[in-house]
Amino acid sequence: MTDQGNLSKRSPSEKRFALEELFDTPCDNQAIMKAALLFADSDRGVRESAARLLVLCSNESAANIVAPYIESKNISIRNLAGDTLVRMGFNAVKPVLKYLNSPNKDVRKFAIDILAQLPASSEADKIAHHLVDEDKNVICAAIDALGSLQANSYAKELIQLYSRYEFARPNIVHALSKFGNNVPVDFFLNSLSDRDPVVQLASAEALSFRGGSSILNLLIEKMEAVSPLAKPVLVHSIIKVMENSYSDRSLPPSLKPHLIEMLDDPDPLYIRAAIRGLKYSFDDNTLKNVIRHYGQKSDSIDIAIVDALKEYTKSANVIIHELKQGNVKPVQAIPLILNLLGENNLQVTNDVPGFFNDLCSIIENNYTDIETETRVAAVEFCSRILSEDSAKVIRLALKDSEYIVRSFALDIVRDLDPRMFLDELKVLQEDYNEDIRDAATEIVEEIAKGNRN
């Protein structure tokens, strides 16, 4: 094992090796001291290895060694110290408390930030002393920490500070949102009218955790008064209240334009909320606004769209109509319709005559443009409604350039009337893939023997 006295003079690789040796030994004082010696090393890899070892040996002694580094002027070392102390958990609480009254305002703030992430609720009173700190950033950190630690006993004091500390209003609202029913709903409704859009935003988020039809109506009344920044958050809160505690989920007409507008929000969270809200008031025009987002942004948004459209009996027909009108691309429309029709969910077609023939024709005409996964889904769907139109899609799949599609189509054909696909099967007997050649040959031979109907 490397001698501690010479350890700091070694190369970075030798230092890391010396530390790694200690990971498999008991966490004694010697291991802690070696890690401490290298915690502020010039090499990042060495510093991180030392930090991992100190976390592994986590006790108050190790935390006392790390805590002074939160005063470091080197931001990398200071941040590593903070992260290490947080990972040490309860053992780091007392060592960090020593820096709560540092003459350096940045150290005081950082100590509070760390305590907010530790199981330090019993130290809330000491943190609360800094609600009257001479530095505004320290005050905001103390407010945030009281919220994170759910120091409910300070709810009344924070409410009183709202009028005194205009600079800290967003922090106060956010902290009070963690206190549940210890804070009156009226406080958040009033703060929602604050002229600061950031305060409005924090208030809207806080109200999303409350329920009841009276709150819902009050939130809707606030829609026209809030800033554009807070509006998506307020709409999201309204949808959460509707979903969680409102028996009548019919969408208020005044809210619908805001939801349609929110479909273009850059944040997927609010797009999904808009989709969930619109499903309570679907009509053909609403659906047209929703489907243009399918396949454009994220899987989570696509799932939300499918879930919403499944509840509208005309959805698949409207999508087909929009596709024919050129308002939606085939690469969007086809996978969306197939998703809607999954698991025999055929009610979304509303029994319109010729729907399935139209769909099969659209798939056939755009087959090469759709993705592999969609082509597989198309084959599965066509096998359920076997007709001459659907058979054309299956024939295309048997000729597909992708092995997975050809293989899947072959498995499907086994359970259908393989004589409909005899020409394609004969071609597959010469396929480059041995499994496909063998499967195709087996089916063709059974047809020749008359064993396949």
C-alpha positions as CSV (number, residue, x, y, z in Angstrom):
1,M,0.0,0.0,0.0
2,T,1.3,3.5,-0.9
3,D,2.9,5.4,2.0
4,Q,0.7,8.3,3.1
5,G,3.6,10.7,3.4
6,N,4.6,10.3,-0.2
7,L,1.1,10.0,-1.6
8,S,0.7,13.7,-2.6
9,K,3.9,13.5,-4.7
10,R,2.7,10.6,-6.8
11,S,1.3,10.7,-10.3
12,P,-2.5,11.0,-10.8
13,S,-2.7,7.3,-11.8
14,E,-0.7,6.2,-8.8
15,K,-2.9,8.3,-6.5
16,R,-6.1,6.8,-8.0
17,F,-4.7,3.3,-7.7
18,A,-3.8,3.9,-4.0
19,L,-7.4,5.1,-3.4
20,E,-8.9,2.2,-5.3
21,E,-6.9,-0.2,-3.1
22,L,-8.7,1.2,-0.1
23,F,-12.2,0.5,-1.5
24,D,-11.8,-3.2,-0.6
25,T,-10.4,-2.6,2.9
26,P,-12.1,-1.6,6.1
27,C,-13.1,2.0,6.4
28,D,-10.7,2.9,9.2
29,N,-9.1,6.2,10.1
30,Q,-6.1,5.6,7.8
31,A,-8.4,5.3,4.8
32,I,-10.2,8.5,5.7
33,M,-7.0,10.4,6.1
34,K,-5.6,9.3,2.8
35,A,-8.9,10.3,1.0
36,A,-8.8,13.6,2.9
37,L,-5.2,14.2,1.7
38,L,-6.3,13.9,-1.9
39,F,-9.8,15.5,-1.8
40,A,-8.4,18.8,-3.2
41,D,-6.0,17.3,-5.6
42,S,-5.3,19.1,-8.9
43,D,-6.5,16.0,-10.8
44,R,-10.3,15.7,-11.1
45,G,-10.2,11.9,-11.3
46,V,-8.2,11.8,-8.1
47,R,-10.6,14.2,-6.3
48,E,-13.7,12.2,-7.3
49,S,-12.1,8.9,-6.2
50,A,-11.3,10.5,-2.8
51,A,-14.9,11.7,-2.5
52,R,-16.3,8.3,-3.3
53,L,-14.1,6.7,-0.6
54,L,-15.2,9.3,1.9
55,V,-18.8,8.6,1.2
56,L,-18.2,4.9,1.5
57,C,-16.6,5.6,4.9
58,S,-19.3,8.0,5.8
59,N,-19.2,9.0,9.4
60,E,-19.1,12.3,11.2
61,S,-15.3,12.2,11.3
62,A,-15.2,12.0,7.5
63,A,-17.8,14.8,7.1
64,N,-15.8,17.0,9.4
65,I,-12.9,16.6,7.0
66,V,-14.9,17.5,4.0
67,A,-17.0,20.4,5.4
68,P,-14.2,23.0,5.4
69,Y,-13.9,22.7,1.7
70,I,-17.3,24.5,1.3
71,E,-15.2,27.6,1.9
72,S,-12.8,26.8,-0.9
73,K,-12.4,29.5,-3.6
74,N,-12.0,26.8,-6.2
75,I,-15.6,26.3,-7.4
76,S,-14.9,22.7,-8.5
77,I,-13.7,21.7,-5.1
78,R,-16.4,23.6,-3.3
79,N,-19.1,21.9,-5.4
80,L,-17.5,18.5,-4.9
81,A,-17.6,19.1,-1.2
82,G,-21.3,20.0,-1.3
83,D,-22.2,17.0,-3.3
84,T,-20.1,14.7,-1.0
85,L,-21.7,16.0,2.1
86,V,-25.2,15.6,0.7
87,R,-24.3,11.9,-0.1
88,M,-23.1,11.4,3.4
89,G,-26.6,12.2,4.7
90,F,-27.2,12.6,8.5
91,N,-23.5,12.4,9.4
92,A,-22.9,15.7,7.6
93,V,-25.6,17.7,9.4
94,K,-23.5,18.8,12.4
95,P,-20.3,19.5,10.4
96,V,-22.2,21.7,8.0
97,L,-24.0,23.6,10.8
98,K,-20.6,25.0,11.9
99,Y,-20.6,27.2,8.8
100,L,-24.1,28.5,9.1
101,N,-22.9,31.7,10.7
102,S,-19.8,32.2,8.6
103,P,-18.8,35.8,8.1
104,N,-18.7,35.0,4.4
105,K,-22.2,35.4,2.9
106,D,-21.5,32.9,0.1
107,V,-20.5,30.3,2.6
108,R,-23.6,30.9,4.7
109,K,-25.8,30.5,1.7
110,F,-24.0,27.3,0.5
111,A,-24.2,25.8,4.0
112,I,-28.0,26.4,4.0
113,D,-28.3,25.0,0.5
114,I,-26.6,21.8,1.6
115,L,-28.7,21.5,4.8
116,A,-31.8,21.8,2.7
117,Q,-30.8,18.5,1.0
118,L,-29.9,16.7,4.2
119,P,-32.2,15.2,6.9
120,A,-31.9,18.4,8.9
121,S,-35.5,19.2,9.8
122,S,-34.6,19.3,13.5
123,E,-32.2,22.2,12.7
124,A,-35.0,24.4,11.1
125,D,-34.8,26.9,13.9
126,K,-31.1,27.6,13.2
127,I,-31.8,28.0,9.5
128,A,-34.8,30.3,10.3
129,H,-32.4,32.7,12.1
130,H,-31.2,33.7,8.6
131,L,-34.7,34.9,7.5
132,V,-33.3,38.3,8.8
133,D,-29.8,37.9,7.3
134,E,-28.1,41.0,6.0
135,D,-27.8,39.3,2.5
136,K,-30.8,38.8,0.3
137,N,-29.4,35.6,-1.3
138,V,-29.0,34.0,2.1
139,I,-32.5,35.0,3.1
140,C,-33.9,33.3,-0.1
141,A,-31.8,30.2,0.6
142,A,-33.2,30.0,4.1
143,I,-36.8,30.3,2.8
144,D,-36.1,27.6,0.2
145,A,-34.6,25.3,2.9
146,L,-37.5,25.7,5.2
147,G,-39.7,24.6,2.4
148,S,-37.6,21.7,1.4
149,L,-37.4,20.5,5.1
150,Q,-41.2,21.1,5.3
151,A,-40.8,23.2,8.4
152,N,-44.6,23.7,8.8
153,S,-44.3,25.7,12.0
154,Y,-42.8,28.6,10.0
155,A,-45.8,28.8,7.6
156,K,-47.3,31.8,9.4
157,E,-44.0,33.7,9.5
158,L,-43.3,33.1,5.8
159,I,-46.8,34.4,5.0
160,Q,-46.0,37.6,7.0
161,L,-42.7,38.0,5.2
162,Y,-44.5,38.0,1.8
163,S,-45.5,41.6,2.1
164,R,-42.0,42.7,3.6
165,Y,-39.7,40.8,1.2
166,E,-40.8,41.6,-2.4
167,F,-37.5,40.2,-3.7
168,A,-38.2,36.8,-2.1
169,R,-41.9,36.4,-3.0
170,P,-41.3,33.5,-5.5
171,N,-39.2,31.7,-2.9
172,I,-41.9,32.2,-0.3
173,V,-44.7,31.0,-2.5
174,H,-42.7,28.0,-3.6
175,A,-41.7,27.1,0.0
176,L,-45.3,27.4,1.3
177,S,-46.5,25.1,-1.5
178,K,-44.6,22.3,0.4
179,F,-46.7,22.9,3.6
180,G,-49.9,21.4,2.3
181,N,-53.1,22.5,4.1
182,N,-51.1,24.5,6.7
183,V,-51.3,27.3,4.2
184,P,-54.8,28.8,3.3
185,V,-55.8,28.5,-0.4
186,D,-56.6,32.2,-0.3
187,F,-52.9,33.0,0.1
188,F,-52.0,31.4,-3.2
189,L,-55.1,32.8,-5.0
190,N,-54.0,36.3,-3.9
191,S,-50.3,35.8,-4.9
192,L,-51.5,34.6,-8.3
193,S,-52.5,38.2,-8.9
194,D,-49.0,39.5,-8.0
195,R,-47.6,41.7,-10.8
196,D,-44.4,39.6,-10.9
197,P,-44.9,36.8,-13.5
198,V,-42.5,34.6,-11.6
199,V,-44.7,34.9,-8.4
200,Q,-47.7,34.1,-10.6
201,L,-46.0,31.0,-11.9
202,A,-45.0,29.7,-8.4
203,S,-48.6,30.4,-7.2
204,A,-50.1,28.4,-10.1
205,E,-47.8,25.5,-9.4
206,A,-48.8,25.6,-5.7
207,L,-52.5,25.6,-6.5
208,S,-52.2,22.5,-8.7
209,F,-51.9,20.5,-5.4
210,R,-55.3,21.7,-4.1
211,G,-58.7,20.4,-5.2
212,G,-62.4,21.2,-5.3
213,S,-64.8,22.7,-7.7
214,S,-64.6,26.1,-6.0
215,I,-60.9,26.3,-6.5
216,L,-61.3,25.2,-10.1
217,N,-63.7,28.1,-10.8
218,L,-61.4,30.6,-9.2
219,L,-58.5,29.4,-11.2
220,I,-60.4,29.7,-14.4
221,E,-61.4,33.3,-13.5
222,K,-57.7,34.1,-13.1
223,M,-56.8,33.0,-16.7
224,E,-57.1,36.4,-18.4
225,A,-55.3,38.2,-15.6
226,V,-52.0,36.2,-15.4
227,S,-49.0,36.8,-17.6
228,P,-48.1,34.7,-20.7
229,L,-45.3,33.1,-18.6
230,A,-47.6,31.8,-15.9
231,K,-50.6,30.9,-18.2
232,P,-49.4,27.4,-19.2
233,V,-48.6,26.6,-15.5
234,L,-52.1,27.8,-14.5
235,V,-53.7,25.7,-17.2
236,H,-51.7,22.7,-16.1
237,S,-52.9,23.3,-12.5
238,I,-56.5,23.5,-13.7
239,I,-56.2,20.2,-15.6
240,K,-54.7,18.6,-12.5
241,V,-57.6,19.8,-10.3
242,M,-60.1,18.6,-12.8
243,E,-58.5,15.1,-13.0
244,N,-57.9,14.7,-9.3
245,S,-61.0,16.0,-7.5
246,Y,-63.6,17.4,-9.9
247,S,-66.5,15.1,-10.6
248,D,-67.8,17.0,-13.6
249,R,-64.9,16.9,-16.1
250,S,-66.7,18.8,-18.9
251,L,-64.2,21.4,-20.2
252,P,-65.3,25.1,-19.6
253,P,-65.6,26.7,-23.0
254,S,-63.5,29.7,-22.0
255,L,-60.5,27.3,-21.3
256,K,-60.5,25.6,-24.7
257,P,-58.7,28.3,-26.7
258,H,-55.9,28.4,-24.1
259,L,-55.5,24.6,-24.3
260,I,-55.2,24.8,-28.1
261,E,-52.6,27.6,-27.8
262,M,-50.7,25.5,-25.3
263,L,-50.2,22.7,-27.8
264,D,-47.4,24.8,-29.2
265,D,-45.7,25.3,-25.8
266,P,-42.0,24.2,-25.9
267,D,-42.4,22.2,-22.7
268,P,-43.8,18.7,-23.2
269,L,-45.3,18.8,-19.7
270,Y,-47.7,21.5,-20.8
271,I,-48.4,20.0,-24.2
272,R,-49.5,16.8,-22.5
273,A,-51.7,18.7,-20.0
274,A,-53.3,20.5,-23.0
275,I,-54.1,17.2,-24.7
276,R,-55.5,15.7,-21.5
277,G,-57.7,18.7,-21.0
278,L,-58.9,18.8,-24.6
279,K,-60.1,15.2,-24.5
280,Y,-63.0,16.4,-22.3
281,S,-64.3,18.5,-25.2
282,F,-63.3,16.7,-28.4
283,D,-64.8,17.6,-31.7
284,D,-63.5,17.3,-35.2
285,N,-61.8,20.7,-35.2
286,T,-60.1,20.1,-31.9
287,L,-58.9,16.7,-33.1
288,K,-57.3,18.4,-36.2
289,N,-55.3,20.7,-33.9
290,V,-54.1,17.7,-31.8
291,I,-53.1,15.3,-34.5
292,R,-50.6,17.6,-36.2
293,H,-48.4,17.2,-33.2
294,Y,-48.2,13.4,-33.4
295,G,-44.8,12.0,-34.2
296,Q,-43.2,15.4,-34.0
297,K,-41.9,15.9,-30.5
298,S,-41.7,13.0,-28.1
299,D,-43.0,9.5,-27.3
300,S,-44.7,10.8,-24.2
301,I,-46.7,13.3,-26.2
302,D,-47.6,10.6,-28.8
303,I,-48.9,8.4,-26.0
304,A,-51.0,11.2,-24.6
305,I,-52.5,11.9,-28.0
306,V,-53.4,8.2,-28.6
307,D,-55.0,8.0,-25.1
308,A,-57.1,11.0,-25.7
309,L,-58.2,10.0,-29.2
310,K,-59.3,6.6,-28.1
311,E,-62.2,8.2,-26.3
312,Y,-63.5,10.0,-29.5
313,T,-65.5,7.6,-31.7
314,K,-64.8,9.5,-34.9
315,S,-61.0,10.0,-34.5
316,A,-59.8,7.5,-37.1
317,N,-62.2,8.8,-39.7
318,V,-61.2,12.4,-39.1
319,I,-57.5,11.5,-39.5
320,I,-58.2,9.7,-42.8
321,H,-60.1,12.7,-44.0
322,E,-57.3,15.1,-43.0
323,L,-54.8,12.8,-44.7
324,K,-56.8,12.9,-47.9
325,Q,-57.0,16.7,-47.7
326,G,-53.2,16.9,-47.3
327,N,-53.5,18.4,-43.9
328,V,-51.5,15.7,-42.2
329,K,-48.6,13.6,-43.6
330,P,-49.0,9.8,-44.2
331,V,-45.9,9.1,-41.9
332,Q,-47.8,10.8,-39.1
333,A,-51.3,9.6,-39.9
334,I,-50.7,5.9,-40.5
335,P,-48.9,5.0,-37.2
336,L,-51.4,7.1,-35.3
337,I,-54.4,5.2,-36.8
338,L,-52.8,1.9,-36.3
339,N,-52.1,2.8,-32.6
340,L,-55.8,3.7,-32.3
341,L,-56.9,0.5,-33.8
342,G,-54.6,-1.6,-31.6
343,E,-56.2,-4.2,-29.3
344,N,-59.3,-4.4,-31.5
345,N,-60.3,-0.8,-30.6
346,L,-62.4,-0.5,-33.7
347,Q,-65.0,1.9,-32.3
348,V,-62.8,4.8,-33.3
349,T,-63.9,4.3,-36.9
350,N,-67.5,4.9,-36.1
351,D,-68.4,2.2,-38.6
352,V,-67.9,4.3,-41.7
353,P,-68.3,2.2,-44.8
354,G,-65.1,1.7,-46.8
355,F,-62.9,2.9,-43.9
356,F,-60.6,-0.2,-43.8
357,N,-60.3,-0.4,-47.6
358,D,-59.3,3.3,-47.6
359,L,-56.7,2.7,-44.8
360,C,-55.2,-0.3,-46.6
361,S,-54.9,1.6,-49.8
362,I,-53.2,4.5,-48.0
363,I,-50.7,2.1,-46.4
364,E,-50.0,0.5,-49.8
365,N,-49.4,3.8,-51.5
366,N,-47.1,5.1,-48.8
367,Y,-45.5,1.8,-47.7
368,T,-41.9,2.7,-48.4
369,D,-42.2,6.0,-46.5
370,I,-43.3,4.5,-43.2
371,E,-40.9,3.2,-40.6
372,T,-40.1,-0.4,-40.0
373,E,-42.1,-0.6,-36.7
374,T,-45.1,0.9,-38.5
375,R,-44.9,-1.6,-41.4
376,V,-45.0,-4.5,-38.9
377,A,-48.0,-3.0,-37.2
378,A,-49.7,-2.6,-40.6
379,V,-49.2,-6.3,-41.4
380,E,-50.7,-7.3,-38.0
381,F,-53.7,-5.0,-38.6
382,C,-54.2,-6.2,-42.2
383,S,-54.2,-9.8,-41.0
384,R,-57.2,-9.1,-38.8
385,I,-59.4,-7.7,-41.6
386,L,-58.2,-9.9,-44.5
387,S,-59.4,-8.8,-47.8
388,E,-57.9,-8.2,-51.2
389,D,-56.9,-4.7,-50.2
390,S,-55.3,-5.8,-47.0
391,A,-53.6,-8.7,-48.8
392,K,-51.8,-6.2,-51.0
393,V,-50.1,-4.8,-47.9
394,I,-49.1,-8.2,-46.7
395,R,-47.6,-9.0,-50.1
396,L,-45.5,-5.8,-49.9
397,A,-44.3,-6.9,-46.4
398,L,-43.2,-10.3,-47.8
399,K,-41.0,-8.3,-50.3
400,D,-39.7,-5.9,-47.6
401,S,-36.0,-5.1,-47.5
402,E,-36.0,-5.5,-43.7
403,Y,-35.6,-9.1,-42.4
404,I,-37.9,-8.4,-39.3
405,V,-40.8,-7.4,-41.6
406,R,-40.4,-10.3,-43.9
407,S,-40.2,-12.7,-41.0
408,F,-43.2,-11.3,-39.3
409,A,-45.2,-11.4,-42.5
410,L,-44.3,-15.0,-43.0
411,D,-45.5,-15.9,-39.5
412,I,-48.8,-14.1,-40.3
413,V,-49.2,-15.9,-43.6
414,R,-49.0,-19.3,-41.8
415,D,-52.3,-18.5,-40.1
416,L,-54.1,-17.1,-43.1
417,D,-54.7,-18.7,-46.5
418,P,-51.1,-19.0,-47.8
419,R,-52.3,-19.8,-51.3
420,M,-53.1,-16.0,-51.7
421,F,-49.4,-15.3,-51.3
422,L,-47.9,-18.3,-53.3
423,D,-45.9,-16.2,-55.7
424,E,-44.3,-14.2,-52.9
425,L,-43.6,-17.4,-51.0
426,K,-41.8,-18.9,-54.0
427,V,-39.6,-15.8,-54.3
428,L,-38.7,-16.1,-50.6
429,Q,-37.5,-19.6,-51.1
430,E,-34.4,-17.9,-52.6
431,D,-34.1,-15.3,-49.8
432,Y,-30.6,-14.6,-48.6
433,N,-31.7,-15.4,-45.0
434,E,-31.7,-19.1,-44.3
435,D,-34.5,-18.9,-41.7
436,I,-36.8,-17.2,-44.2
437,R,-35.9,-19.6,-47.0
438,D,-36.7,-22.6,-44.8
439,A,-40.0,-21.2,-43.6
440,A,-41.1,-20.2,-47.1
441,T,-40.1,-23.6,-48.4
442,E,-42.0,-25.4,-45.7
443,I,-45.2,-23.4,-46.4
444,V,-44.9,-23.9,-50.2
445,E,-44.4,-27.7,-49.7
446,E,-47.5,-27.9,-47.4
447,I,-49.5,-26.1,-50.1
448,A,-48.3,-28.6,-52.7
449,K,-49.4,-31.5,-50.4
450,G,-52.8,-29.9,-49.9
451,N,-52.2,-29.5,-46.2
452,R,-52.8,-25.7,-46.2
453,N,-56.3,-24.4,-46.9
